[in-house]
Amino acid sequence: MQQLDILIVDDEPQVAKSITRVLSKQGYRVLSTHSSAEALELIGGTRFKVVVADVKMSRMNGLELLDKVQEMDPDATRIVLSGHTDVALILKLVNARGIDKYLVKPWENEDLILAVERCVELYDLRKKAGVAGDKK
């Protein structure tokens, strides 16, 4: 099974492209998609250390997608990206689902890079300790 660092899921192509560009410049292997359905297909055949998903997407929102990611690959770390103005509500949802990081739109590139670095470290620690398990 192929191993990549990061999957970006955002139904706004420019957002996905921008995040991909920033993280690729940091040396990460990044793949992006604009649909939750395609993201689930990709996760079925590829391991990702980090999955970054926008909250507001058509058909399946980012929180629902990240729930499915956890079921499919419990080792993967998850970052939610939201332009929602009710930060308290989003944080409540993020905490209830055990999502690893939360970023707001528009994001600062430094915050994005730091969040991804921490999630990659967390993924590596989980794999080393065997904490989450290995379903694939």
BELRA-V132770 format. One record per run of one state. SS is the DSSP state (@ for helix, = for strand, . for the rest). FROM is the first residue (numbers start at 1). LEN is the number of residues. If there is no record, write none. Layout:
# BELRA-V132770
SS & FROM & LEN
SS & FROM & LEN
This chain:
# BELRA-V132770
. & 1 & 1
= & 2 & 8
. & 10 & 3
@ & 13 & 13
. & 26 & 4
= & 30 & 4
. & 34 & 2
@ & 36 & 10
= & 46 & 9
. & 55 & 7
@ & 62 & 11
. & 73 & 4
= & 77 & 6
. & 83 & 4
@ & 87 & 11
. & 98 & 3
= & 101 & 4
. & 105 & 4
@ & 109 & 21
. & 130 & 7
